[in-house]
């Protein structure tokens, strides 16, 4: 039984909670039929035009796939608008009247707006039905091994553009998504590269086509220019070039890292990698150029996802094409006991070189970004090549030097104080390992040396400083 005082406290608490909960203004989608309890989390069901995922940000997709009489809903800034412009088709591909054939090196301009056709493609999208246009390219007419599809917006539109591509023959029950590119709203366009991949299911004499669906994510009136270009075997431009200044900055800044996010959805290129030519991957290229008495660590473990990294040589030929040669391939997979204790992802240590070194991140994921952290490790290579004898080794797994007894610090230098005794002149030095004493036996800034210990000014005056421990 609750006493009177407890009942009063309970009523006051509930009243206080109710009043304060009304004072919060959460971001809420128009699709939420009531109010949001947190940002984009609806308290009740979403409206009928929306997917019932509680965020109410995605339009519902009709489960009746092959019947154009059923309406579809198109996203317009979280507002789902009903449309009846749905293409009527009986397979994954519409009939030829809806498909524009592209000829090589001839630009084609088209417009997408609220009155355009609506369909879905063979690549996965959260918003299944989208405003778009179908294209096909006769790949038998491609005389090289690489196709380039140039897609650019010619009018302004704050909208992503999706480019989905398949090499599946039209008579298959289901098409395979072999290329997906997402050009974000800030991008004017890009050149999409894809190898010429003849499907095994194609019968002799049957024409070989690539089918492409170019679509937009929301309602927008946008003019787009598309062109099929004969590829010349040129490598894509590096997304990032790390030069000597970049690496020197990392070397001079203790524990500093440079994080680079590689946007595979928009910048990834489909290739058969020179170091793993049997499979199709999406890759992004970067280069490294530095010289120094230290190593550069390339660390892809932050996202905990297995991707590959290859280093390759790059040659320019007289005819304008390029040739590549594999140097090394690394995998981010973990085996044995490491599989349960370490994140997935490549961890690679490289040394300096007078030449530009070419690397590529390889991924089977069409759209997820890959984050790589670059840092300088193992100054002086941990003294491994010291003429007087090795002082330590550079450990890739530990991402630092592992020093021999009597040596320590970032570069495995001889410790000034080790195992209870001094190894150097101890004038004005602190005990290595004691608080605020750095690796060279000097006190940190703001601390005062007293009897080989580092103390605060307050401590000398018999008072406790802000970070003193009593």
CORWO-V380185 format. One record per backbone hydrogen bond with DSSP energy under -0.5 kcal/mol. CO is the residue of the C=O (numbers start at 1). NH is the residue of the N-H. Records with the same first field share a line. If there is no record, write none. Layout:
CO: NH  NH
This chain:
3: 7
4: 8
5: 9
6: 10
7: 11
8: 12
9: 13
10: 14
11: 15
12: 16
13: 17
14: 18
15: 19
16: 20
17: 21
18: 22
19: 23
20: 23  24
21: 24
24: 26
27: 40
29: 32
31: 33  47
35: 43
38: 41
41: 37  38
45: 33
47: 50
49: 60
51: 53
54: 42
56: 31
58: 51
60: 73
63: 65
64: 67
67: 70
72: 83
74: 81
75: 219
76: 79
78: 80
79: 76  81
81: 74
83: 72
85: 118
87: 89
95: 98
96: 99
98: 100  134
99: 101
100: 136
102: 138
103: 106  228
108: 226
110: 224
112: 222
113: 116
117: 132
118: 87
119: 130
126: 128
130: 119
131: 216
133: 214
134: 100
135: 212
136: 102
137: 139  210
138: 141
139: 142
141: 143
145: 196
146: 231
147: 194
148: 150  229
149: 151  192
150: 227
151: 190
152: 225
157: 159
160: 217
161: 183
162: 215
163: 181
164: 213
165: 178  179
166: 211
169: 172
176: 178
179: 165
181: 163  183
182: 184
183: 161
184: 187
188: 153
190: 151  192
191: 193
192: 149
193: 270
194: 147
195: 197
196: 198
197: 199
199: 202
203: 206
207: 209
208: 139  140
210: 137
211: 166
212: 135  214
213: 164  215
214: 133
215: 162
216: 131
220: 222
222: 112
223: 154  155
224: 110
225: 152
226: 108
227: 150  229
228: 105
229: 148  231
233: 322
240: 242  287
241: 243
242: 289
243: 247
244: 248
245: 249
246: 250
247: 251
248: 252
249: 253
252: 254
253: 256
256: 376
257: 259
258: 374
260: 262  372
261: 263
262: 264  370
263: 266  267  268
264: 268
265: 182
269: 283
271: 273  281
273: 276
276: 279
279: 273
281: 271
282: 363
283: 269
284: 361
285: 239  240
286: 359
287: 242
288: 357
290: 353
292: 294  352
293: 380
294: 352
295: 377
296: 298  350
297: 299  375
298: 300  348
299: 373
301: 304
305: 307
307: 332
308: 362
309: 330
310: 360
311: 327  328
312: 358
313: 325
315: 317  323
317: 320
321: 317
323: 315
325: 313
328: 311
330: 309
332: 345
335: 338
336: 339
337: 340
338: 341  342
344: 305
346: 300
348: 298
350: 296
353: 290
357: 288
358: 312
359: 286
360: 310
361: 284
362: 308
363: 282
367: 265
370: 262  372
372: 260
373: 299
374: 258
375: 297
377: 295
378: 381
379: 382
380: 383
381: 384
383: 386  391
386: 389
391: 404
393: 395  402
394: 396
395: 399  400
400: 395
401: 403
402: 393
404: 407
406: 415
408: 413
409: 412
413: 408
416: 423  424
418: 421
421: 418
426: 429
430: 432
431: 434
434: 437
435: 454
436: 438  444
437: 433
438: 441
441: 430
442: 438
444: 447
448: 455
450: 453
452: 431
453: 450  455
455: 448
456: 460
457: 461
458: 463
459: 462
463: 465
465: 468
468: 470
